[in-house]
Amino acid sequence: MTNTPYIAVRGVHKVYTGHGRTTKALGGVDLQISCGSFVSIVGPSGCGKSTLLQIMAGLVPATEGEVS
């Protein structure tokens, strides 16, 4: 086994714009998940958990950063 992460999230930001407003959903998220790991993402309502998962799944593009 190597130390290379199975999933790597680097500097991910997500900003939504519309109706004359800008909403920052994520700011500078960095995460590494090793193969075989069990990971939970917890936080209060509206903190960006679902947005992060949607970006990781490729359903929503990140405004900045990368997922590999």
Backbone torsions as a table, in degrees:
resi	resn	phi	psi	omega
1	MET	NA	144.6	178.1
2	THR	-106.4	172.1	177.9
3	ASN	-89.1	5.7	179.2
4	THR	-70.0	127.0	-179.9
5	PRO	-66.6	147.9	176.7
6	TYR	-73.7	-40.5	174.5
7	ILE	-128.7	130.5	177.8
8	ALA	-127.4	127.1	176.6
9	VAL	-113.7	121.4	-174.7
10	ARG	-125.6	115.3	173.1
11	GLY	57.8	38.0	-175.5
12	VAL	-79.2	126.8	174.9
13	HIS	-123.2	147.6	173.5
14	LYS	-139.6	123.4	178.4
15	VAL	-124.6	129.2	175.2
16	TYR	-103.6	137.1	176.2
17	THR	-126.9	145.6	178.3
18	GLY	166.6	151.0	179.5
19	HIS	56.4	35.2	178.0
20	GLY	73.1	14.3	-179.0
21	ARG	-126.7	155.2	174.4
22	THR	-122.0	130.2	179.7
23	THR	-122.6	121.4	178.1
24	LYS	-87.2	110.6	-178.2
25	ALA	-89.9	-35.6	178.4
26	LEU	-140.0	146.5	178.5
27	GLY	-139.6	105.9	173.1
28	GLY	65.0	50.3	-179.3
29	VAL	-83.4	128.3	174.2
30	ASP	-124.0	131.3	-175.7
31	LEU	-154.9	137.8	173.3
32	GLN	-128.9	130.2	-179.7
33	ILE	-121.9	123.4	179.4
34	SER	-81.8	152.4	177.6
35	CYS	-58.2	133.7	179.0
36	GLY	85.1	0.0	-180.0
37	SER	-80.1	153.4	172.3
38	PHE	-109.7	122.9	-174.4
39	VAL	-127.0	138.2	173.4
40	SER	-118.9	139.8	175.0
41	ILE	-112.8	114.2	-176.0
42	VAL	-123.5	153.3	177.7
43	GLY	166.8	170.2	-178.5
44	PRO	-69.2	163.1	177.6
45	SER	-57.1	133.0	176.8
46	GLY	86.5	9.1	-177.1
47	CYS	-88.7	-6.3	176.0
48	GLY	108.2	10.8	-179.3
49	LYS	-58.9	-52.2	-178.7
50	SER	-65.7	-37.6	177.6
51	THR	-61.3	-44.5	178.5
52	LEU	-61.2	-45.9	179.7
53	LEU	-63.6	-38.7	177.8
54	GLN	-65.7	-38.0	176.5
55	ILE	-66.9	-44.3	179.6
56	MET	-62.0	-33.0	179.9
57	ALA	-81.7	-7.5	-179.9
58	GLY	82.3	14.0	-179.2
59	LEU	-84.9	-27.9	-178.7
60	VAL	-131.0	132.8	178.7
61	PRO	-77.8	144.0	173.7
62	ALA	-74.9	147.7	175.1
63	THR	-71.8	-33.8	-179.1
64	GLU	-153.5	153.6	178.6
65	GLY	96.1	-173.8	-176.7
66	GLU	-148.7	154.3	174.4
67	VAL	-124.9	130.6	177.7
68	SER	-137.9	NA	NA
